[in-house]
Amino acid sequence: MTTHRFLPSRLIASVVGAAVVAVMAACAPTPIPAVQAFPDGPTVAFYGDSYTRGTGASDPSKRWSSLISTERGWNEVNPSANGLGFINKRSGAPGTGLVQQVIDAKPDIVMVTMGLNDNFSMPGKADAIEAAITTDLSTLATALPEARIVVVEPFWYTDERPSSVATIISWVRDAAAGIDADYIEDASHWIEGHPEWMAGDGLHPNDAGYAAMATRMDAELSALGL
């Protein structure tokens, strides 16, 4: 069993939990302000799907993005949405305008954790997915030239991996290189082989799973100098 270093030290600030709940609840395509829990800390926007929204966790404060934000003194902006992909669920709320929400937050750091749900549109929409990945990352880079963009290899949730997983990973990696973003690899394997880390729905991590993801993400970010 992995030992996690996320102790109650900075979690004492109970206002963080309450503020994060408010951010997570705001899924409509309107700008989401940064949670100023740490006045001297950077604003970090998370652009992702249910695995970044924290679906399956007992509380939003238990999702990996909030664990690392609290640990690092980051002001978290997290409009991530269930089912979201680079093309999936983009024609209406919450997908419409989500990239703009990230931009409007004026973040110092952007973390992109997208691509899992696009596997369910493969191979029929392969060309559209590849193009959308490039468009989204280019849009973020152009609109936020001073922000540091960290692109994470798309997460995956079963030990079985359709061929589309590797294909989408390659497109995300290439698009990240195209905008000179930092890239974190191997994330599709982070919860592999650990059924005890899955919530009751069998689709999303539970608190232990998100804690494991946070521990791994924290190490990868440290390796990048963040």
Backbone as JSON, one array per atom type, in Angstrom:
{
  "sequence": "MTTHRFLPSRLIASVVGAAVVAVMAACAPTPIPAVQAFPDGPTVAFYGDSYTRGTGASDPSKRWSSLISTERGWNEVNPSANGLGFINKRSGAPGTGLVQQVIDAKPDIVMVTMGLNDNFSMPGKADAIEAAITTDLSTLATALPEARIVVVEPFWYTDERPSSVATIISWVRDAAAGIDADYIEDASHWIEGHPEWMAGDGLHPNDAGYAAMATRMDAELSALGL",
  "N": [[0.85, -1.19, 0.0], [0.62, 2.18, -0.89], [2.25, 4.86, 0.79], [1.05, 7.94, 1.73], [1.92, 11.38, 1.7], [0.33, 13.47, 2.38], [-0.55, 15.27, 4.82], [-2.39, 16.61, 7.68], [-1.31, 19.19, 7.88], [-1.41, 21.65, 6.21], [-3.99, 21.44, 5.62], [-5.41, 22.34, 7.69], [-6.5, 24.74, 7.28], [-9.58, 25.25, 7.05], [-11.2, 26.74, 5.48], [-10.33, 26.37, 2.93], [-11.35, 23.9, 2.06], [-14.11, 24.47, 1.98], [-14.17, 26.48, 0.07], [-13.21, 25.18, -2.18], [-15.26, 23.35, -2.66], [-17.21, 25.08, -3.56], [-16.1, 25.92, -5.99], [-16.01, 23.51, -7.4], [-18.69, 22.96, -7.71], [-19.49, 24.77, -9.57], [-20.23, 24.39, -12.65], [-21.24, 25.48, -14.92], [-20.84, 27.25, -18.05], [-19.36, 29.74, -17.29], [-17.13, 32.35, -16.2], [-14.83, 31.28, -13.69], [-13.74, 32.38, -10.66], [-10.46, 32.51, -9.13], [-9.77, 30.64, -6.2], [-8.89, 32.35, -3.52], [-7.24, 31.23, -1.41], [-4.63, 31.23, -0.7], [-3.02, 34.0, -0.52], [-0.48, 34.79, -1.46], [0.16, 32.87, -3.22], [0.4, 31.11, -6.42], [-2.04, 31.21, -9.09], [-3.68, 28.42, -10.25], [-4.96, 26.69, -12.92], [-7.04, 23.98, -13.7], [-7.64, 21.86, -16.29], [-9.72, 19.52, -17.21], [-11.3, 16.23, -17.07], [-13.69, 14.04, -15.48], [-11.89, 12.76, -13.82], [-10.3, 14.73, -12.9], [-12.07, 16.53, -11.93], [-12.87, 15.16, -9.73], [-14.74, 13.15, -9.36], [-16.16, 10.47, -7.64], [-14.71, 10.74, -5.33], [-14.99, 11.21, -1.77], [-15.33, 13.77, -0.97], [-14.83, 17.02, -2.4], [-12.36, 18.08, -1.58], [-10.74, 15.91, -1.43], [-9.92, 15.16, -3.93], [-7.3, 14.73, -6.37], [-6.28, 17.12, -7.49], [-6.97, 19.12, -5.67], [-5.69, 18.22, -3.39], [-2.94, 18.47, -4.09], [-2.89, 21.19, -4.6], [-3.5, 22.38, -2.14], [-1.37, 21.41, -0.62], [0.76, 22.66, -1.91], [0.25, 25.35, -1.76], [-1.29, 26.54, -3.73], [-3.69, 28.47, -5.54], [-6.55, 27.16, -6.49], [-8.29, 26.7, -9.53], [-10.89, 25.07, -10.92], [-12.7, 23.98, -13.3], [-13.29, 21.51, -14.35], [-15.06, 18.78, -15.94], [-17.48, 16.14, -15.88], [-17.25, 13.49, -18.22], [-16.07, 15.03, -20.17], [-14.18, 15.68, -23.1], [-11.67, 16.2, -25.64], [-13.21, 16.41, -27.89], [-15.55, 15.28, -27.01], [-18.65, 15.91, -25.42], [-18.72, 18.67, -25.97], [-20.47, 20.32, -27.27], [-22.39, 21.6, -25.78], [-23.24, 22.97, -22.5], [-21.39, 21.31, -19.91], [-19.2, 21.73, -21.54], [-18.95, 23.76, -23.54], [-17.19, 26.71, -23.81], [-15.41, 26.11, -21.77], [-12.61, 26.09, -22.06], [-12.28, 28.82, -22.34], [-13.0, 29.63, -19.78], [-10.81, 28.78, -18.31], [-8.85, 30.44, -19.43], [-9.89, 32.96, -18.71], [-9.47, 32.96, -16.0], [-6.91, 33.81, -15.7], [-4.5, 32.33, -15.13], [-1.4, 31.38, -13.49], [-0.3, 28.97, -13.86], [-1.25, 26.27, -15.93], [-2.87, 23.2, -15.94], [-3.32, 20.5, -17.96], [-5.38, 17.81, -18.35], [-6.57, 15.86, -20.12], [-8.41, 13.69, -22.44], [-9.13, 11.04, -21.92], [-11.94, 10.44, -22.28], [-12.26, 10.76, -25.0], [-11.53, 8.41, -26.16], [-13.81, 6.94, -26.47], [-14.91, 7.82, -28.73], [-13.43, 6.94, -30.74], [-12.63, 4.71, -33.51], [-13.87, 6.43, -35.21], [-13.98, 9.25, -35.09], [-11.4, 10.11, -35.26], [-9.75, 11.95, -36.73], [-10.93, 14.4, -36.09], [-10.54, 14.47, -33.33], [-7.71, 14.53, -33.08], [-7.19, 16.99, -34.32], [-8.59, 18.73, -32.61], [-7.19, 18.5, -30.21], [-4.76, 19.76, -30.82], [-5.79, 22.31, -31.4], [-6.95, 23.14, -28.92], [-4.7, 23.2, -27.16], [-3.04, 25.0, -28.48], [-4.64, 27.27, -28.42], [-4.73, 27.85, -25.66], [-1.99, 28.35, -25.19], [-1.54, 30.6, -26.81], [-3.32, 32.5, -25.76], [-2.44, 32.7, -23.15], [0.36, 33.62, -22.75], [2.28, 33.99, -20.75], [1.86, 32.05, -18.92], [2.71, 28.94, -17.36], [2.42, 25.92, -18.88], [1.33, 22.72, -18.23], [1.08, 19.61, -19.48], [-0.56, 16.62, -19.1], [-0.17, 13.16, -19.58], [-2.99, 11.46, -20.88], [-5.3, 10.15, -18.52], [-6.2, 6.74, -17.62], [-8.51, 4.04, -16.95], [-8.85, 1.26, -16.67], [-7.27, -1.98, -16.51], [-7.14, -3.21, -18.95], [-6.35, -2.03, -22.17], [-7.48, -0.34, -24.87], [-6.37, 0.06, -28.27], [-6.66, 2.67, -28.98], [-5.97, 4.23, -26.8], [-3.14, 4.51, -26.66], [-2.82, 5.81, -29.09], [-4.17, 8.31, -28.78], [-2.7, 9.31, -26.65], [-0.24, 9.73, -27.94], [-0.92, 11.8, -29.69], [-1.57, 13.84, -27.88], [0.89, 14.17, -26.58], [2.49, 15.03, -28.74], [1.21, 17.42, -29.42], [1.64, 18.87, -27.09], [4.41, 19.17, -27.18], [4.48, 20.78, -29.39], [3.73, 23.29, -28.46], [5.66, 23.83, -26.69], [5.2, 22.96, -24.07], [5.41, 21.72, -20.69], [5.56, 18.2, -20.07], [4.0, 15.41, -18.66], [4.48, 12.07, -18.38], [3.19, 8.67, -18.54], [0.92, 8.68, -16.97], [-1.4, 7.32, -17.58], [-1.1, 4.87, -16.47], [-1.15, 5.07, -13.75], [-3.06, 4.22, -11.82], [-3.31, 1.64, -12.38], [-3.8, -1.83, -11.89], [-4.73, -1.7, -9.3], [-7.4, -2.37, -7.92], [-8.52, -1.73, -5.48], [-8.35, 0.96, -5.28], [-10.46, 2.06, -6.58], [-13.66, 3.64, -6.89], [-17.08, 2.85, -5.9], [-18.51, 2.83, -8.29], [-16.88, 1.68, -10.12], [-15.6, 3.05, -12.1], [-14.3, 5.41, -11.47], [-11.67, 6.86, -9.43], [-11.41, 6.27, -5.86], [-11.13, 7.84, -2.6], [-8.62, 6.9, -1.72], [-7.47, 6.23, -4.17], [-7.33, 8.75, -5.45], [-5.58, 9.98, -3.67], [-3.27, 8.48, -4.13], [-2.81, 9.21, -6.8], [-2.31, 11.91, -6.4], [0.05, 11.84, -4.89], [1.82, 10.77, -6.79], [1.61, 12.73, -8.82], [2.58, 14.95, -7.46], [5.27, 14.26, -7.16], [6.07, 14.21, -9.85], [5.64, 16.87, -10.6], [7.47, 18.13, -8.93], [9.8, 17.19, -10.07], [9.77, 18.66, -12.35], [10.41, 21.08, -11.41], [8.47, 22.55, -10.16]],
  "CA": [[0.0, 0.0, 0.0], [1.41, 3.39, -0.97], [2.12, 5.79, 1.91], [0.84, 9.27, 1.17], [2.48, 12.37, 2.59], [-0.57, 14.6, 2.52], [-0.95, 15.29, 6.21], [-3.3, 17.72, 7.98], [-0.6, 20.42, 8.12], [-2.0, 22.83, 5.58], [-5.42, 21.22, 5.51], [-6.06, 22.97, 8.84], [-7.27, 25.88, 6.76], [-10.85, 24.66, 6.65], [-11.81, 27.56, 4.45], [-9.95, 25.84, 1.62], [-12.32, 22.89, 1.66], [-15.39, 25.09, 1.64], [-14.02, 27.23, -1.17], [-13.07, 24.21, -3.28], [-16.6, 22.83, -2.94], [-17.91, 26.07, -4.37], [-15.55, 25.89, -7.35], [-16.4, 22.27, -8.06], [-20.11, 23.0, -8.04], [-19.73, 25.71, -10.66], [-19.91, 23.7, -13.9], [-21.79, 26.22, -16.05], [-19.79, 27.91, -18.81], [-19.13, 31.12, -16.9], [-15.81, 32.44, -15.58], [-14.73, 30.86, -12.31], [-12.61, 33.09, -10.06], [-9.55, 31.7, -8.34], [-10.01, 30.57, -4.77], [-7.74, 33.01, -2.95], [-6.92, 30.65, -0.1], [-3.23, 31.53, -0.45], [-2.85, 35.29, -1.2], [0.82, 34.92, -2.1], [0.39, 31.71, -4.06], [0.0, 31.24, -7.82], [-3.34, 30.7, -9.52], [-3.46, 27.25, -11.1], [-6.21, 26.23, -13.53], [-7.04, 22.57, -14.07], [-8.52, 21.63, -17.44], [-9.8, 18.08, -17.32], [-12.58, 15.53, -17.05], [-14.15, 13.61, -14.16], [-10.75, 12.36, -13.0], [-9.75, 15.95, -12.31], [-13.18, 17.09, -11.17], [-12.89, 14.44, -8.46], [-15.87, 12.24, -9.25], [-15.81, 9.25, -6.91], [-14.15, 11.11, -4.04], [-16.01, 11.46, -0.74], [-15.43, 15.22, -0.83], [-13.94, 17.65, -3.38], [-11.03, 18.3, -1.02], [-10.0, 14.66, -1.53], [-9.46, 14.91, -5.3], [-5.86, 14.95, -6.47], [-5.95, 18.52, -7.79], [-7.09, 19.91, -4.44], [-4.64, 17.78, -2.48], [-1.66, 19.09, -4.42], [-3.01, 22.65, -4.49], [-3.4, 22.72, -0.72], [0.0, 21.1, -0.2], [1.72, 23.56, -2.54], [-0.14, 26.74, -1.62], [-1.83, 27.02, -5.0], [-5.09, 28.86, -5.62], [-7.09, 26.24, -7.49], [-9.45, 26.96, -10.37], [-11.11, 23.74, -11.47], [-14.01, 23.81, -13.95], [-13.32, 20.2, -15.02], [-16.44, 18.28, -16.07], [-17.7, 14.72, -16.17], [-17.45, 13.12, -19.61], [-15.46, 15.98, -21.1], [-13.04, 15.28, -23.9], [-11.29, 17.23, -26.6], [-14.41, 16.62, -28.7], [-16.74, 14.76, -26.32], [-19.41, 16.82, -24.57], [-18.28, 20.03, -26.22], [-21.47, 21.1, -28.0], [-23.23, 22.34, -24.84], [-22.67, 23.03, -21.16], [-20.38, 22.25, -19.45], [-18.05, 21.81, -22.42], [-18.85, 25.02, -24.25], [-16.6, 27.81, -23.06], [-14.55, 25.71, -20.66], [-11.27, 26.61, -22.33], [-12.31, 30.25, -22.04], [-12.99, 29.78, -18.33], [-9.41, 28.66, -17.9], [-8.17, 31.66, -19.85], [-10.39, 34.09, -17.94], [-8.93, 32.91, -14.63], [-5.57, 34.4, -15.75], [-3.66, 31.49, -14.26], [0.05, 31.34, -13.63], [-0.01, 27.6, -14.32], [-2.39, 25.52, -16.45], [-2.64, 21.76, -16.02], [-4.24, 19.87, -18.91], [-5.47, 16.37, -18.06], [-7.69, 15.51, -20.99], [-8.23, 12.69, -23.47], [-9.71, 9.73, -21.6], [-13.27, 10.23, -22.85], [-12.22, 10.73, -26.46], [-11.39, 7.03, -26.6], [-15.12, 6.39, -26.78], [-15.28, 8.32, -30.07], [-12.46, 6.36, -31.69], [-11.78, 5.48, -34.42], [-14.69, 7.17, -36.15], [-13.73, 10.7, -35.06], [-9.96, 10.26, -35.01], [-9.22, 13.2, -37.3], [-11.46, 15.53, -35.32], [-9.89, 14.47, -32.02], [-6.33, 15.0, -33.24], [-7.23, 18.43, -34.61], [-9.07, 19.44, -31.42], [-6.1, 18.54, -29.23], [-3.86, 20.83, -31.25], [-6.49, 23.59, -31.27], [-7.08, 23.52, -27.51], [-3.41, 23.56, -26.57], [-2.57, 26.24, -29.13], [-5.47, 28.37, -27.91], [-4.25, 28.17, -24.32], [-0.65, 28.93, -25.28], [-1.63, 31.92, -27.4], [-4.04, 33.4, -24.86], [-1.76, 32.78, -21.85], [1.79, 33.48, -23.09], [3.13, 34.01, -19.56], [1.53, 30.92, -18.06], [3.41, 27.68, -17.56], [1.42, 24.9, -19.22], [1.75, 21.35, -17.95], [0.18, 18.67, -20.12], [-0.41, 15.3, -18.49], [-0.65, 12.03, -20.38], [-4.37, 11.15, -20.51], [-5.53, 9.07, -17.56], [-7.0, 5.6, -18.07], [-9.16, 3.52, -15.75], [-8.9, -0.2, -16.6], [-6.01, -2.61, -16.87], [-7.21, -3.44, -20.4], [-6.13, -0.77, -22.86], [-7.7, -0.38, -26.31], [-5.27, 0.68, -29.02], [-6.89, 4.11, -29.06], [-5.32, 4.93, -25.68], [-1.79, 4.88, -27.09], [-2.92, 6.77, -30.19], [-4.51, 9.63, -28.23], [-1.54, 9.74, -25.88], [0.76, 10.25, -28.87], [-1.38, 13.1, -30.18], [-1.44, 14.82, -26.79], [2.33, 14.41, -26.39], [2.99, 15.82, -29.86], [0.65, 18.77, -29.32], [2.33, 19.54, -25.99], [5.72, 19.56, -27.7], [4.26, 21.86, -30.35], [3.61, 24.59, -27.77], [6.75, 23.85, -25.7], [4.66, 22.76, -22.72], [5.92, 20.6, -19.91], [4.75, 17.01, -20.31], [4.12, 14.34, -17.67], [4.12, 10.82, -19.03], [2.88, 7.44, -17.8], [-0.24, 8.86, -16.08], [-2.44, 6.34, -17.89], [-0.82, 3.65, -15.71], [-0.97, 5.38, -12.33], [-3.93, 3.44, -10.92], [-3.38, 0.29, -12.96], [-3.49, -2.93, -10.98], [-5.16, -1.4, -7.93], [-8.86, -2.27, -7.83], [-8.91, -1.14, -4.18], [-8.33, 2.41, -5.44], [-11.61, 2.47, -7.39], [-14.92, 3.89, -6.2], [-18.1, 1.84, -6.09], [-19.01, 2.78, -9.66], [-15.93, 0.94, -10.93], [-15.13, 3.91, -13.18], [-13.52, 6.54, -10.97], [-10.92, 6.58, -8.2], [-11.95, 6.65, -4.56], [-10.21, 8.74, -1.9], [-7.28, 6.31, -1.75], [-6.97, 6.36, -5.54], [-6.94, 10.14, -5.7], [-4.38, 10.25, -2.88], [-2.15, 7.89, -4.87], [-2.56, 10.06, -7.96], [-1.71, 13.16, -5.9], [1.44, 11.56, -4.53], [2.6, 10.64, -8.03], [1.62, 14.01, -9.49], [3.45, 15.81, -6.7], [6.65, 13.91, -7.51], [6.33, 14.62, -11.24], [5.74, 18.33, -10.62], [8.75, 18.48, -8.31], [10.84, 16.91, -11.06], [9.72, 19.77, -13.32], [10.81, 22.32, -10.73], [7.29, 23.27, -9.7]],
  "C": [[0.89, 1.24, 0.0], [1.19, 4.27, 0.25], [2.05, 7.19, 1.36], [1.3, 10.32, 2.17], [1.58, 13.57, 2.81], [-1.18, 14.56, 3.91], [-1.78, 16.52, 6.5], [-2.63, 19.06, 8.13], [-1.27, 21.64, 7.53], [-3.5, 22.66, 5.41], [-6.17, 21.82, 6.69], [-6.9, 24.15, 8.37], [-8.59, 25.37, 6.21], [-11.55, 25.47, 5.58], [-11.48, 27.05, 3.07], [-10.98, 24.83, 1.16], [-13.62, 23.49, 1.22], [-15.3, 25.81, 0.31], [-13.92, 26.29, -2.36], [-14.41, 23.61, -3.66], [-17.34, 23.79, -3.85], [-17.41, 26.06, -5.8], [-16.02, 24.66, -8.09], [-17.84, 22.29, -8.49], [-20.39, 23.87, -9.25], [-19.32, 25.08, -11.98], [-20.45, 24.44, -15.12], [-20.67, 26.98, -16.75], [-19.69, 29.4, -18.51], [-17.79, 31.18, -16.2], [-15.84, 32.04, -14.11], [-13.53, 31.57, -11.68], [-11.71, 32.14, -9.28], [-9.96, 31.75, -6.88], [-8.77, 31.15, -4.1], [-7.49, 32.53, -1.52], [-5.49, 31.0, 0.3], [-2.89, 32.83, -1.19], [-1.53, 35.44, -1.93], [1.12, 33.77, -3.06], [-0.06, 31.94, -5.49], [-1.43, 30.73, -8.04], [-3.08, 29.57, -10.52], [-4.8, 26.75, -11.6], [-6.05, 24.79, -14.01], [-8.09, 22.34, -15.15], [-8.6, 20.13, -17.67], [-11.22, 17.55, -17.25], [-12.92, 15.11, -15.63], [-13.0, 13.21, -13.24], [-10.05, 13.56, -12.37], [-10.83, 16.71, -11.54], [-13.31, 16.4, -9.81], [-14.08, 13.54, -8.27], [-15.42, 10.93, -8.62], [-15.2, 9.52, -5.56], [-15.28, 11.38, -3.05], [-16.26, 12.94, -0.54], [-14.49, 15.86, -1.85], [-12.52, 17.88, -2.86], [-10.14, 17.07, -1.12], [-9.52, 14.36, -2.95], [-7.99, 15.3, -5.4], [-5.49, 16.41, -6.7], [-6.0, 19.39, -6.54], [-6.04, 19.51, -3.42], [-3.31, 18.46, -2.81], [-1.72, 20.61, -4.32], [-2.86, 23.1, -3.05], [-1.97, 22.51, -0.23], [0.99, 22.15, -0.7], [1.38, 25.04, -2.38], [-0.61, 27.36, -2.92], [-3.29, 27.43, -4.84], [-5.73, 28.13, -6.8], [-8.31, 26.8, -8.22], [-9.72, 25.67, -11.12], [-12.52, 23.6, -12.04], [-14.16, 22.47, -14.65], [-14.71, 19.57, -14.94], [-16.48, 16.8, -16.41], [-17.91, 14.5, -17.67], [-16.77, 13.99, -20.62], [-14.28, 15.36, -21.82], [-12.65, 16.43, -24.81], [-12.41, 17.46, -27.61], [-15.67, 16.17, -27.97], [-17.33, 15.79, -25.37], [-19.0, 18.27, -24.74], [-19.34, 20.91, -26.86], [-22.37, 21.91, -27.08], [-22.57, 22.35, -23.48], [-22.47, 21.6, -20.63], [-19.21, 22.44, -20.4], [-17.86, 23.15, -23.09], [-18.25, 26.09, -23.35], [-15.65, 27.41, -21.96], [-13.11, 26.17, -20.85], [-11.21, 28.1, -22.0], [-12.34, 30.51, -20.54], [-11.58, 29.71, -17.79], [-8.65, 29.94, -18.23], [-8.58, 32.85, -18.99], [-9.87, 34.12, -16.51], [-7.54, 33.53, -14.54], [-4.58, 33.61, -14.88], [-2.17, 31.67, -14.52], [0.49, 29.98, -14.18], [-1.32, 27.0, -14.83], [-2.0, 24.05, -16.49], [-3.73, 21.14, -16.88], [-4.22, 18.37, -18.69], [-6.66, 15.79, -18.83], [-7.34, 14.35, -21.91], [-8.87, 11.35, -23.19], [-11.01, 9.5, -22.35], [-13.28, 10.2, -24.37], [-12.01, 9.33, -27.01], [-12.72, 6.43, -27.04], [-15.67, 6.92, -28.11], [-14.31, 7.82, -31.14], [-13.0, 5.05, -32.27], [-12.56, 6.42, -35.33], [-14.39, 8.66, -36.22], [-12.25, 11.0, -34.82], [-9.41, 11.58, -35.51], [-9.66, 14.41, -36.5], [-10.79, 15.62, -33.96], [-8.47, 15.02, -32.11], [-6.29, 16.5, -33.48], [-7.63, 19.23, -33.38], [-8.0, 19.54, -30.35], [-5.15, 19.69, -29.56], [-4.51, 22.2, -31.06], [-6.56, 24.05, -29.82], [-5.75, 23.97, -26.92], [-2.85, 24.84, -27.19], [-3.34, 27.45, -28.64], [-4.99, 28.8, -26.53], [-2.89, 28.87, -24.37], [-0.68, 30.35, -25.82], [-2.26, 32.93, -26.45], [-3.3, 33.64, -23.54], [-0.25, 32.65, -22.06], [2.72, 33.45, -21.89], [2.9, 32.81, -18.65], [2.42, 29.72, -18.38], [2.35, 26.6, -17.77], [2.03, 23.52, -19.02], [0.7, 20.42, -18.53], [0.48, 17.27, -19.56], [-0.93, 14.23, -19.45], [-2.06, 11.67, -19.95], [-4.46, 9.98, -19.53], [-6.28, 7.93, -18.24], [-7.44, 4.84, -16.83], [-9.28, 2.0, -15.67], [-7.52, -0.76, -16.96], [-5.97, -2.96, -18.35], [-7.14, -2.09, -21.1], [-6.4, -0.94, -24.35], [-6.58, 0.37, -27.02], [-5.42, 2.19, -29.11], [-6.2, 4.88, -27.94], [-3.93, 5.4, -26.09], [-1.83, 5.92, -28.2], [-3.2, 8.18, -29.67], [-3.36, 10.17, -27.4], [-0.49, 10.36, -26.8], [0.36, 11.61, -29.42], [-1.23, 14.18, -29.11], [0.03, 15.17, -26.58], [2.88, 15.3, -27.5], [2.48, 17.27, -29.8], [1.3, 19.56, -28.18], [3.71, 20.01, -26.44], [5.59, 20.74, -28.65], [4.12, 23.23, -29.73], [4.69, 24.73, -26.69], [6.25, 23.75, -24.27], [5.46, 21.67, -22.01], [5.0, 19.4, -20.13], [5.06, 15.96, -19.24], [3.62, 13.05, -18.3], [3.75, 9.73, -18.03], [1.63, 7.56, -16.92], [-1.36, 7.87, -16.36], [-2.26, 5.04, -17.11], [-0.88, 3.86, -14.19], [-1.86, 4.57, -11.39], [-4.12, 2.01, -11.42], [-3.03, -0.76, -11.91], [-3.9, -2.71, -9.54], [-6.68, -1.26, -7.87], [-9.34, -1.65, -6.52], [-8.89, 0.38, -4.22], [-9.53, 2.93, -6.22], [-12.85, 2.64, -6.53], [-15.93, 2.8, -6.55], [-18.63, 1.75, -7.5], [-18.07, 2.01, -10.59], [-15.3, 1.76, -12.05], [-14.16, 4.99, -12.72], [-12.74, 6.15, -9.72], [-11.74, 6.93, -6.96], [-10.93, 7.55, -3.87], [-8.78, 8.21, -1.92], [-6.65, 6.42, -3.14], [-6.52, 7.77, -5.86], [-5.71, 10.52, -4.9], [-3.14, 9.69, -3.56], [-1.79, 8.73, -6.09], [-1.88, 11.36, -7.53], [-0.25, 12.96, -5.53], [2.32, 11.48, -5.78], [2.7, 11.97, -8.75], [2.58, 14.97, -8.79], [4.92, 15.54, -7.05], [7.0, 14.37, -8.92], [6.47, 16.14, -11.34], [7.06, 18.8, -10.0], [9.9, 18.26, -9.29], [10.9, 18.0, -12.13], [10.13, 21.1, -12.7], [9.65, 23.15, -10.25], [7.01, 22.95, -8.23]]
}
